[in-house]
C-alpha cells in the first residue's frame, strides 16, 4: 500500500511540473513569476503607471516564431464602459499613448524570454464598444526579422508582451470618469507566426487568462471567470457558462 501511494504521489508531482499549453495574464509580472490577479488604484493622481499587464504563453510544441498577435477583451461592471477606459483618438477620453506595449524581457525574472529584445515592430489599439456598450477590445502584436525567427520550446512558460497603462486624466480638470469602477480583462488569444506566415493560435487558459481592476467583480462574487478557449466574447456571456 505504501509503495502504491508513493508511486501515485510521484506521478502527481511529475504531472504538476509539466505545464499545459495555454495563455496566462497577470499584473506586474508573468503568472509563473509571481504576477498578481488584481490591481487596486486610489485614482488620486495623473502621474505614474496604473498597471503593467503581463501576458505569457506555453506552446504545445517546438517552433520558430517571427511574429505574434493578441486579443484582450474588457468588460466593466456598469452598463457603459467608463470614459477612463476609452483610449485612442477622439471621441475617446484618454489618448492612444495611454497604453504602450513592451516586449523587452532581457532583465526580467520569472518566465523565459523568447524575444531577446529583437522585436522591431509592435502596435496596440483599443476599440471601445466592440461587443456591447460596456466592453472594449485590445488588439496588438509584434514581429522580429523574418530572417531571424526565435525558437520556442514546448512546456515552457514564455513572456508574450506587456501593456503599460499610465494614469493620465484620472483626476482634476479634464479627468475621465470611471477609474474606480471594477473591470475584468481576459486574454482570449495569442497567435504565433513562423517566418513563412504559418500560424499557431493559443487560446486555452494555462493557469489564469484573466485579471481584475478594482476587484473586477462583474456580478460574480468569485471575480472574473476564465474565458472558454473557443469563445471570443464578452464577460456577460462567459459568466453564464461558469455558473
Order of alpha helices (4+ residues) and beta strands (2+ residues): alpha-beta-beta-beta-beta-beta-beta-beta-beta-beta-beta-beta-beta-beta-alpha
